[in-house]
Amino acid sequence: SITAEPTAKGGLDHSAAAVPVSAKDPIWGNADAPVTIVEISDFECPFCSRVGPTMKQIKDTYGPDKVRIVWKHNPLPFHKAARGAHEASQVLFALGGSEAFWKFHDLAFANQKELNDANYEKWAGQSGVDAAKFKAEYASKKHAAKVDEDLATSMLVGANGTPNFRV
């Protein structure tokens, strides 16, 4: 059995779980919720956008005390705009935490045909992050490694397509 260790931020570290979860992952809900749903998704995937209403229903029905949703990046190689959107969302997470990430997440899925750098900068501002800071961090590519880590995890757990979930 895997025991969860508290992290510096007061959350739980499940980095040794079958699908590792750590403070580097965007999360909705409480770390000690009895159910964790890991959503392995692609911002450009039309099937992934169809999952949104169901995920909202889960959040509304069970709330953050009963369910935790963890995001894992899986930009598919044939979705040409996806990689940039995933890197941008990870920058938002780094600068504004999970709240900014989920705002960007919703904007990206609502505007799936308009995934581009200019919109990422605009959505950063709408997500509560300084657009200039976002632009500099995004250009640095230093958050691309997290997208690569999630891609490797996806392959490891057999999540070859999107959307994909682990509970």
N, C-alpha and C positions, 0 to 999 in steps of 0.2 A: 504494500500500500504506500501511496505517496502522501507525505504530510506537507502541508503548506506552511511556509515560513513567512512571518511578517516582513514586509519590506520597509525601507526608510520612509516611504510615503504613507505607511499605515495599511497598505493593501496586503494581499497575499501573493506570494511568489509560487507559481505552479510551473516553474521552468523545467522541472523534471517530469512533468506529466506526459502522457502519450502525445498530446498536442500541447507544446509548451506555451505557457502564458506568463508574461512578466510585465513589469512597469513600462516596458517599451511598446506595449500594445494599446491601441485605443480601446476603451472599455465603456460600456453603458451598464449601470447597475452596481450593486455593492459586491466587493471582493468576496464576501462570505455568504453570498446568496447560495441556496442549496442546488440550483441548477445553473450550469454554464453552457451557453451555446456559442461555439466558435463558428463565425461566419467567414468562409473563405470565398472572396468575391472579386469581381472585376468591374470597375466603374463604367466601362464601355459595353459590357455584356447586356443585351436586351432582356435576357432571362433573369439576370440579377436584379434589374430594375423592377421586375414584376414581384419580387419577394418583399419589397418595401411595405406594402399594406399588411402582409402577414406579420412581419417583424414589429410593426407598429401595434398591431392587435395584441401580440405577446407582451409588449411593454405595457400597454394600457391595462391588460387583463391581470397580469401578475405583479407588475411594479418592480422597482429596483431591489427590494428586499428578498424577492423570490427568484429572480432571474438576472443573470449577468450575461451580456452579449460582448464577445471579444471579436474584434476585426482582424483578419489576416489578409494581406495583399496577395492577389493572384492575377496580375495583368496578363492576359493571354497574348501570345506573340503575334497573332493575326489581328489584334485590335491595336491599331497603330497609335491611337491617342491615349490608350490606357496607361502606359508606363508613366507618362508625364503627370497624369491625374493622380496616380498612386504616390509618386514622389511628392507632389504638391500637398496631398492630404497628410503625408507624414511630416512635412514641414509645419503645417497647421497644428498638428498634434504636438510637435516639439515646442512651438511658440505659444500655443494657447490651450494645450491639454485636450482631454477628451471632448469637452464641450465644443471647442472650436472645430475639432475633427468632425464631429457628428453634424454640425451645421454645414461644413463644406461637403460632407458625404451627401446630405440631402440636396444641396444645390447641384452637385455633380450629377446625381441621378435624375434630377428634375430637368437638367439641361444636357442630357447625354449626347446630343448631336453637336454640342458646342464646347467640347473639351479642347481648350487651347490655353497657352500661357497668359494671354490678356485676360481671359475669364478667370483663371486661377488667381491672378492678382486681385481682380475685382471681388471674387468670392472670399478671398482672405480678409479683405476689409469688412465684408458683410458678416464674416464669422467672428469678428472682434479682434482681429490681429492687424497690427500696423502693416500696411501694404508695402512700404519700403523695406522693412525688416524681412517680410516674407520674400520679396523679390531677391534680396541678397542671399538669404538662406537657400532658396530654391536654386539659384544660379550656382551655388557652391557645390551642389550635388552630394553634400555630406549625409543626407538622409536616404540616399539611394540604397545604401547597404541594408537598411531594414527591409526594404522591398525585396531585395535579393534573399535575405534570410527567410522571409515568409514564403517566397517561391520554393526554396529548398525544403521548408517544412511541408508545404503542400504536396510536393512530390513524395516526400518521406511517408506521409499518411495516406497516399493514394488519391489525393484530390486533384485529378487530372483535368477536370472541367469545372465550370462555374455556373450557378452558385453551388457551393458545397458546404455542408454543415457537419459539425461534430458536437455531440451533446455529452 
